């Protein structure tokens, strides 16, 4: 999916031009992180590892919260380091001051400007935490109150739906995890080229989007490393097309919400190639038994068993890197569904680029 040239019509004449261009930038952003950002990330990881944190707290909102959830899976699986997601209101609203000695607090934020993220991180540092800001704005208030900073190097993101900063966050956090355990992150070198191949298949996604033009709701499910992808895909669909999109872990889907799925209910399953995809298999079987309108994003063999899907080139890609690739066709899907419904993904109603919560 190539970025529009300077000769293209202005945004007002071509809905979605900004989001389209920023999605197309993602392979270049991923290459930039591997080339220019990786040395700094390794340096930060070494400094943090030397402090031997006993626990990790992940702090974020919105799209960044889904990147934080990915990090929880990554660090717990790869390092055996227990992780939790911060409830910021405990400090910003209720004034709690927990003992965070020897705790690593990682705050992920595209803008680094939301007051609650800044206040929560500042409070954590005062409570003894090792604080790390992962942000696309190294001059932000968040970076100023954090002990360490990782720059996402994604360049200005003007579209309201975050795309390139999400995949940049995933790659930066993967490299952080690799650095914490003394790895070199070499497995990520193939990711930019694979991302480019996926984004070049926009016509496939456009055909897929036609089935959702009149959808009243959608369900997106996955397990393991794919679960943050399901949540991020649901967020993108809701904030661009306004379709109520419900995201569930496959295990949670079986614990009740499966009852709302019928033969007219669109379900997207994100099937990671590996243990997460294997764990999702019973869920896929149940969905097929219920006659669900099932679309699979994942390995070709899984797509062939579904009513439709998008086959990912994940052969040989470690499971913990596949989320960077999984989200790409789903970003495209949110974009194409929104265009098909006659809306502008560059101008979601009631949203601002920097959301200020307290």
Buried (B, 14 or more C-beta within 10 A) or exposed (E): BEEBEEEEEEBEEBBBBBBBBBBBBBBBBBBBBBEEBBEBBBEBBEBBBEEEBEBBBBBBBBBBBBBBBBBBBBBEBBBEBEBEBBBBEBBBEEEEEBEBEEBBBBBBBBBBBBEBBBBBBBBBBEBEBBBBBBBBBBEBBBBBBBBBBBBBBBBEBEBBBBBBBBBBBBBBBBBBBBBBEEBEBEBBEBBBEBBBBBBEBBEBBBEBBEBBBEBEEBBBBBBBBBBBBBBBBBBBBBBBBEBEBBBBBBBBBBEEEBEEBEEEBBBBBBBBBBEBBEBBEEBBEBBEEBEBBBBBBBBBEBBEEBBBBBBBBBEEBBBBBBBBBBBBBBBBBBBBBBBBBEBBBBBBEEEEEEEEEE
